[in-house]
Amino acid sequence: MNVGTSTTEWLAARLEQELTRRQQSGLLRRLALANTIDFTSNDYLGLARSPALAQHIQQQTIGAERNGATGSRLLAGNSELAESVEHYLAHVYRAESALVFNSGYNANVGLLACLPQRGDTLLTDELIHASLIDGARLSYATRQRFAHNDLADLEQKLQQASGRVFVVVESVYSMDGDEAPLRALADLCDQYGAALLVDEAHASGVYGLNEADGTAPGLVVAYGLQDRVFARIHTFGKALGVHGAVVVGPTLLRDYLINTARSFIYTTALPPHALLAIRCAHEVLAQDTSPIHRLHELIACFQKTAAQLAPSLPWLESTSPIQGLIVPGNEAVRAVAGRAQAAGYDVRPIVSPTVPPGQERLRLCLHSFNTEDEIRGLLDTIRSAA
């Protein structure tokens, strides 16, 4: 730094230079408001905009003793409400215990930063979410990536791994929308004595529907693997339409996280309103599971219509609400998204480096409140633009 140059001046120059570089590279991010037909949010079941859920939350929060948690769970922030919600969530997600975190990001970072130890090996699918990557970076374990959903590559790395081994996957991948081969992964982990950790963010509330109690606890439960997966992360800001997350697994894991997960220990707990909203979202869904049925009908409708209108386009293989169309190049995918936005559809481009260069795509999210006509109109627009 030159003598006489203030800290503010050189720092401002550095920030401006970085933002200029990003703009010139086509990587500058900006916040945008959405006021068109939603094909981009994670509100798969429409609960984030549900009047019934809003009313239920309002009724439950009348007379709440506190507005805020007032501290971390280990200090003043614990409550009978927090523990009752966790007991309820353990039942919903077919687990021995549950521990609520403030967000999916907090849960993933906290779990992976403290569970694998120095000398252990952490094997992660190459397409796991950024929050899982950040948690893995904070761990002292040796981390290796295996090719996406490639069981042969994973087994080779399991054979070479040292120490205790952890395998980390998502049940439904956020950018591709495809499923992990959970049964085969559980078999491999059993064979090699590895612990399997599964992020169910995009499967919670969407898969595993039990009509008897109205719960939809995700793909791990749908496949009957809950006793073979050491830890699962379920988030509530997507299909459940509220906020927060939970790590479910054995009681021993809950006790361990309370003692070692820094993203749990050193943060103010969720306020009563947020805890009540989590429980209310599950209760509203249990009372009316029709949005789940409707969502899967629309997924089938989308795939059938895409096969009719745009069969030659490079669609990613997915049976989830996340449907991807590869449009290589940041500018190219932005142009196609811009055409869709101009036609009234809220579609966002996913550009590199969020995805690898050449894998830029439109990430289309389907919702129970979308219509067949909206799907057809969107696909017509994309076909003409792409």
Buried (B, 14 or more C-beta within 10 A) or exposed (E): EEEEEEEEEEEEEEEEEEEEEEEEEEBEEEEEEEEBBBBBBBBBBBBBEBEEBBEBBEEBBEEEEEEEBEEBBEEEBBBEBBBEBBEBBBBBBBBBBBBBBBBBBBBBBBBBBBBBEEEBBBBBBEBBBEBBBBBBEBBEBBBBBBEBBBBEBBBEBBEEBEBBBBBBBBBBBBBBBBBBBBEEBBBBBEEBEBBBBBBBBBBBBBBBBBEEEBBBBBBBBBBEBBEBBBBBBBBBBBBBBBBBBBBBBBEEBBEBBBEBBEBBBEBBBBBBBBBBBBBBBBBBBBEEBEBBEBBBEBBEBBBEBBEEBBEEBEBBEBBBBBBBBBBEBBEBBBBBBEBBBEBEBBBBBBBBEBBEEEBBBBBBBBBBBBEEEBBBBBBBBBBEBB
